[in-house]
Amino acid sequence: MRAVIVGAGMGGLMTALALRQSGAFASVYVYEQTKVPSTAGAGLNIPPNGARICRWLGVDLDGGDSKGPDGVIDGGRAAILESTRQFNADGSVTKRPFDHVTAAGDGAGFHHMHRLDLLMCLYKRVSDFGIDSGAPCPIAVHMDCRLTQLRQTAGEVLATFSNGRTATGPPSGG
């Protein structure tokens, strides 16, 4: 059975990787409305549980070339946050170190990175499982597929996109 995800972005790519990891599907198809990954966004904080999920999915937040150009699919550009700052009403600043010794004992840490860098890390990991990779449960990402119509029957769901492409999948729970 094939999984179909409409509206990729970070959520769609994470979902594709998680569905692949589940072993329940023969392939995963992702349909993204943009022509290219969006550069919009700002910094993201990824708490230890999010870092653990990324690690489980094989998304490398810590590797790569931190001095490389923005938007390069280089495997990660995250900084491990050491502390948080609180700006007080009297103008003073209180700095509190993060305790990276969590109950899991795995040093997952608090990560900070730009949204585009995380998106590129996800695209890099998804590309590891591309249709031509020979990997079981390949992932295909189709760009420039803005959803215009969604119809469901007892046997399937049909998605129609503005570029004329269509995709079918099983109905929810099917």
Disulfide bonds with the S-S distance in Angstrom:
none
